Each structure stands twice: as C-alpha cells, then as structure tokens.
C-alpha cells in the first residue's frame, strides 16, 4: 500500500505540474488576442454623364492583371526609392486585380452610355471588351505628405473584328496621384478612392468617344 500510495502521489504531482506548464504555455501562446487586421476598400460615387446619347455597344469586362509587386491584399507603401514594404495588419478587401476592375465595371454599367455591360464570367456575347493591368497601387510615403498612387493600362478591343490590327481600338495608360488627408491607411483608402474615381471617368470618356466614332 505504501508503494502504491507513493507511486500514486508521484504520478498525480507529475500530472499536475505538466498540466500547469501546458496551461501557462497556452496563456502565453493563445491567451492574448490575435493581432486585429483592418480591411479597407474604395468608396466613391460613380461618375455621372448627363445629356449624352448611349451608343449601341455591348461591353464585356475581362479579367485584369496586376504588377507582381502589388499582387497582394496587404497594403503596399514606399518610404525609399527601390524599396517596397507592406503593412502586416492593414489590408485591402481583395487583391487589386479584382478590386479595380470591379469598380470600373460598376462605373461603366452605371454610366448609361452603353447598351449593356457584362462581366467576363456571364457567358454573354459582346461587341467590345476591356482588359487591363494594375501597374501601380501603393501608398507613397517618400514626401512630407503621403500620396495614393494608381496607374492602369487599359485595352479596348472589338470582339468581332478578324483583323488584329483593327481589333485593338486603343491601349492607354492612366495615372493619378492624390494626397492623403492624414498619414494613415484609412486616409490612403480615401485618397485611392479619389484617384480611382478620376481615372474611371477618363477611361469611360475615352471608351465612349472611341465607340461613338465607330458608329
């Protein structure tokens, strides 16, 4: 009985110490809440086009590409030349290759300047397509005032034109820089929204003028 009792208490004590160590480890590793991640998106009213007659064109928005430097949900910023960094807990709702074409698609559709506007995954036929690349999408911290930098390369194509030289109607680069009201990611999202609104209006105007001249 004495041997049994001694063994029992030894095992009990070892189990107690082991459980205490695991509990402490759990508190250290998992007791503290995980770092909070803040997500940002663009927010602006679609550009308005009034007293303009719609053209009889059906637009399809193709998938966009993005520069490898900015192919991430994490917000990119630059403090020095030849160097890029990313916030760990400040992110966009989705990658720029999805965020930017969504808002451009929304704006083209709400412009009322075209007969119809479809996304690439609808399967509907279209007379023209729009594709592009997000070349720049970052927060520039190199100056005293931070800036949102947005650059897009846009291609407008005629879908039913067999001659490739005639099929590409235009390829154009659009760029904008907007000052941030404050030096924080929230102000960046606001400034980037202004940049996107400006470029969206320019792109839609160029598409309309190009297609209007084709009628």
N, C-alpha and C positions, 0 to 999 in steps of 0.2 A: 504493500500500500504506500509506503514512504517513497519507494522508487517511482511508482505510478504518479503520486502526487507531485513529486519534484519535476517529473517529465511534463506533466500537465501544465504546471505553472510556468515552466520554461517555454513551452510552445505558446501558451497564452500571452506571455510577455513579449515573445518574438513577434507574434501576430499583431499585438497592439502597437509595438514600435514600427513595424512595417506599414501598418495602416496609417499611422501618424505621419510617417515620411511621405507616403503617397498622397495624403490629404494636403500636406504642405506644398508638395510639388504641384498638385492640381491647382492650389490657390495661386502659386507663383506663375504657372503657365496659362491657366484658363480663368482664374478668378477675376482678373482685370478685363473689362470690356474691350472687345476688338476695336482698333482704331476706326473711327467713323469715316466713311467715304462720302464725299459730297459730289453729286452729279449735276451737270449743267447742260442746258440746251439753248437753242436760238429761240428768240421770241420777238416777232415784229409783225406788223400788218402787211399783207401782200400789196405790192404796188398797184395803184389804180390807173386805169386807162379809160378815159371817157371820150365820147363823141368820135369814136374810131370804129369803122366798119370791120367786122370779123372777116378773115379770109377763109376760103373753103379748103382748109388743110387739116389733116389728122396727124397729130404729133405723138410719137412714141418716145418715152424716156428710157434710154438704155442704162445699163449698169455703168457706174463711174469707177475709175481707178484713183489711186492716191499715191503720192510720193512715199517711198518706204520710210522716210524719216518721220512721217506723221500718221503712219498706219497703226494707230492705237487709240483706245478710248482715253488713255491718260493724257492730260493737257500738257502740251509741249511749250517750253519757253526758252528764250535765249538771253543769256547775260553777257556772253562774249562772242566775238567772231570765231567761226569754225567750230563752234560748240553748241550742242543742244542738250537740254535736260527735260525731265518730265516730273510733274508732281506725283507723289505716291498716293495721296488721298483726294485729289481733285481730278475729276474725270468728266468727259462728255458722256451723254446718254448712250451713244453708239459711236462707231468709228466714222471719221469724216467722209469716207466713200459711201456711206449710207445717209448720213445726216444732211450733207449739202444737196445731193440730188433730190432728196425728199422735199426740201423747202423750195427748190427750183421747180420741181414738178407741181407742187401746190400752187405756186405763184403763176405758172403758165396756165394751169387749169382755171384759176380764179380770175385771170386777166380778161377772159371772154373774147379774146382776139382770134381764136381758132375754133374750127368746127367741133373738134374733140381732142382730148389729151388722155393718153393711156400710159400705164406703167409697163415695163418690159415683160412682166410675168402674166399679163392678162391674156395673151394669145391673139389679140385682135390685130388685124392688118392696119397699116398706117401709110400715109403718103410720105412722111418725113420722120426722121429720127434725130435725137440729140444724145450725144455721148460726151464724156469729158474726163478730165483729170484734175484732182485737187493737188495743185503744186505746192502751195504754202497754206498753212493753217496753224498759226502759233502766236504766242504772246511775246512781244519784243520788249525786253527789259533793259536794253542797252542804253537807252536815253533816260533823262530825268523823269519823263512821263512815259508810262508804259503804253504800248500800242497793240491793237489786234491787227494781224496781217493775214490777208486772204487773197490767194491767187488761183484762178481757174483757167484751164484750157478747154474751150468748148468747140465741138464739131457739129455742124448741121449737115445732114445728108438727105438726098432724095432717094426714097426706098425703091422706086420702080424704074430707075434710070440705069440701063445696061452699061453705058459709057462711064467708066470710073472717073474720068476727068471732069465729066459733067455732074457726077453723082455727089461729089463733095461741094456743097454750096459755099461754105466758109469754115475756116478754122481760125479761132481768135483767142488771144489771151486777155483776161480781165483781172485787174489787181486793185486792191483797196487797202488803205491803212486808216484806222480810226483810233483816236486817243481814248484811253481808259479813264473814267472819272476818278477812280481810285486805283491803288496798286494792289489789287487782289483778283482772284479768279472770277468772282461774281461780276466785277466791273469789266473783266475781259469778255464774258459771255454777252454783256450788254453791247460792248463795242463791236464784237464779232457779228452780232445781230444787225447792227447798222451797216457794217461792211457788206454782209450778205444781201440786205435789202437794196443797197445801191447797185451791186453787181447784178442782182436778179433783174432789176428794172432795165439795165443796159442790155443784158442778154435778150430779154423778151423783146425789147425795141428792135434790136438787130435782126432777130428771127422774123419778126413781123415785116420789117422793111424788105428783107430778102425775099420772103414768100409773096408779099404783095406785088413785087416786081415780076414774079414768075407767072402771074395770072394773065 
